[in-house]
Structure formats: C-alpha cells, structure tokens
Amino acid sequence: MTMTLPSSADALALLAQTGEHGGQHASLNPYLIGGIGLGMLLLLLWVTTRFNRDR
C-alpha cells in the first residue's frame, strides 16, 4: 500500500477527529506542571549565578 496525498489527507483528518477530546492525562494539572518547570528553571538560574561569581 502506497501513501498518496488523498489517502494521507483522509488519515490525518480521521486522526484529528479522534483527538478532539484533549488527549491529556486526567491527573496532569497544567498549573502544577508549569510551577514545577518554573521552579526548576529558577533553581538552574540560581546555580548558574553561584558558579559565575568571579565575573
């Protein structure tokens, strides 16, 4: 079976229709994940500034 443009478009349209319900896991809170990510970036910034005191 070769993938032609019309068959690829049909497959992508079907995939887009099935993904309308979000697709995220129910237990993942975006605010919690964002807060953890921000905390990690701030920790990395703090560590970086501690190692560059000589400048």
N, C-alpha and C positions, 0 to 999 in steps of 0.2 A: 504494500500500500504506500503510495507516494503522497506526500502532503502538498496539495496545491493551495493556491490562495483562497478559493472559496471554501474548501474544507477546513483550512486553518481558521478562517473568519468564523465559521459555524462553531468550531470547537471553542474558540475564545469567547464567543457570545454565550455559549452554554456555561462555560466556566464563570463568566461574570454574573450570570443569573443565579447560579448556585451560591455565590459568595456575597449575597446581599445582606446576610444576617450578621455582618461584622467580622466573624472569623476569629475573634479574640477569645481567649480562655476566660471563663466566667470569674475566676478568682483573681485575675490580674487587675489591680487598681491603677489607672494611669497616673494619678497624683502620687501614689506611693512609689511607683517606678521612677517617675520624674524627680521626686525628692531624693531618692537613693542615688540617682545619677548625678544630681546637682551636688549632693554631699561628697560623692567620690571625686568629682572634678575639683571641688574646693579643697579637699584633702590633698590631691595631687598638686594643686597650686601652692598650698602651704609647704609641702615637702620640697618642691622645686625652689621656692624662695629661701628655704633654710640652707640648701646646698650651695646657693649662689651668694653668700654673704660677702665674699671678697670683691665683688664688683660694685 
